[in-house]
Amino acid sequence: MGCWGCPHEFEGKCQRVENRPCDPGMKGCVLFGRFVFSNETKNRPGGPRGRDKNGKRIEQDESHR
């Protein structure tokens, strides 16, 4: 079993989002919009946005083709 730790979390608080309690996927979190969460309220409408082979963001319309 693996484990992941956020570099922005310190003592259960997010150092990136105004010292709010760490809640992976909340708006402002580095994970927001990059992954699909089992909790639908944390997901970006339309799903995560992709990137092309050069690392450039693909527009939402193009990513669902």
Secondary structure by P-SEA (a helix, b strand, c coil): cbbbbbcccccccccccccccccccccccccccccccccccccccccbbbbcccccccccccccc
